[in-house]
Amino acid sequence: MRVREATALCPRIEIVDARPSEYVRLHHRLLEAIDTCIPIDGIHSIDEMSCKLAPVERTPEAAGELAGRIKRAIRERVGETMRCSIGSRRIGSWRKWRRT
């Protein structure tokens, strides 16, 4: 959506400048935080990555515990305001874990 269209839909919108260098800095901090819990298998975009679970991590309980550890690591190493969703496509059906 273009700025003109956004302003027409929401006249009180505040447009801020992009800060690519800050996004890259945070991306690297996220990678470091996640890597303290599980090795990163693939990076798909600046805010999306994947990890392979070990066989013992593939139960819903173990995967949920790992998700909690990752979220805590992000909160502690990147900041309280950084939010994320963590999901698995291979444990039963698609499943996401809430922030802990």
C-alpha positions as semicolon CSV with decimal commas, in nm:
position;residue;x (nm);y (nm);z (nm)
1;M;0,000;0,000;0,000
2;R;0,131;0,345;-0,087
3;V;0,155;0,624;0,170
4;R;-0,118;0,824;-0,005
5;E;-0,358;0,527;0,014
6;A;-0,272;0,461;0,380
7;T;-0,326;0,826;0,469
8;A;-0,664;0,824;0,294
9;L;-0,772;0,515;0,492
10;C;-0,624;0,631;0,821
11;P;-0,574;1,010;0,833
12;R;-0,395;1,000;1,173
13;I;-0,137;0,742;1,064
14;E;0,223;0,823;1,153
15;I;0,474;0,738;0,883
16;V;0,827;0,664;1,006
17;D;1,146;0,621;0,811
18;A;1,279;0,270;0,759
19;R;1,603;0,187;0,940
20;P;1,755;-0,106;0,751
21;S;2,081;-0,106;0,947
22;E;1,885;-0,135;1,274
23;Y;1,681;-0,424;1,131
24;V;2,000;-0,606;1,033
25;R;2,149;-0,545;1,379
26;L;1,839;-0,691;1,546
27;H;1,840;-0,982;1,301
28;H;2,190;-1,076;1,413
29;R;2,091;-1,046;1,780
30;L;1,793;-1,276;1,716
31;L;2,019;-1,531;1,547
32;E;2,258;-1,523;1,843
33;A;1,974;-1,563;2,095
34;I;1,813;-1,855;1,911
35;D;2,150;-2,024;1,857
36;T;2,194;-2,046;2,235
37;C;1,898;-2,287;2,237
38;I;1,913;-2,471;1,906
39;P;2,126;-2,451;1,590
40;I;1,965;-2,253;1,308
41;D;1,916;-2,466;0,998
42;G;1,802;-2,203;0,749
43;I;1,746;-1,828;0,722
44;H;1,452;-1,742;0,499
45;S;1,422;-1,365;0,550
46;I;1,531;-1,100;0,797
47;D;1,267;-1,220;1,044
48;E;1,211;-1,584;0,952
49;M;1,434;-1,884;1,013
50;S;1,406;-2,257;1,066
51;C;1,566;-2,511;1,295
52;K;1,566;-2,890;1,286
53;L;1,447;-3,062;1,599
54;A;1,641;-3,356;1,735
55;P;1,430;-3,672;1,772
56;V;1,393;-3,616;2,149
57;E;1,259;-3,263;2,081
58;R;0,981;-3,380;1,850
59;T;0,711;-3,443;2,109
60;P;0,466;-3,159;2,170
61;E;0,588;-3,129;2,530
62;A;0,958;-3,113;2,442
63;A;0,898;-2,876;2,151
64;G;0,688;-2,651;2,374
65;E;0,968;-2,639;2,633
66;L;1,221;-2,553;2,361
67;A;0,991;-2,278;2,231
68;G;0,975;-2,134;2,583
69;R;1,356;-2,138;2,611
70;I;1,389;-1,962;2,275
71;K;1,136;-1,694;2,373
72;R;1,316;-1,636;2,704
73;A;1,651;-1,609;2,525
74;I;1,504;-1,353;2,283
75;R;1,350;-1,155;2,568
76;E;1,677;-1,155;2,763
77;R;1,918;-1,094;2,474
78;V;1,715;-0,882;2,232
79;G;1,460;-0,709;2,452
80;E;1,119;-0,718;2,614
81;T;0,948;-0,554;2,318
82;M;1,059;-0,815;2,064
83;R;0,767;-1,051;1,996
84;C;0,780;-1,372;1,799
85;S;0,579;-1,675;1,708
86;I;0,730;-2,021;1,706
87;G;0,561;-2,308;1,532
88;S;0,612;-2,659;1,409
89;R;0,468;-2,815;1,098
90;R;0,581;-3,167;1,184
91;I;0,443;-3,230;1,532
92;G;0,093;-3,345;1,454
93;S;-0,055;-3,052;1,270
94;W;0,074;-2,694;1,259
95;R;0,115;-2,575;1,617
96;K;0,225;-2,243;1,767
97;W;0,342;-2,181;2,122
98;R;0,236;-1,873;2,309
99;R;0,480;-1,632;2,469
100;T;0,604;-1,743;2,810
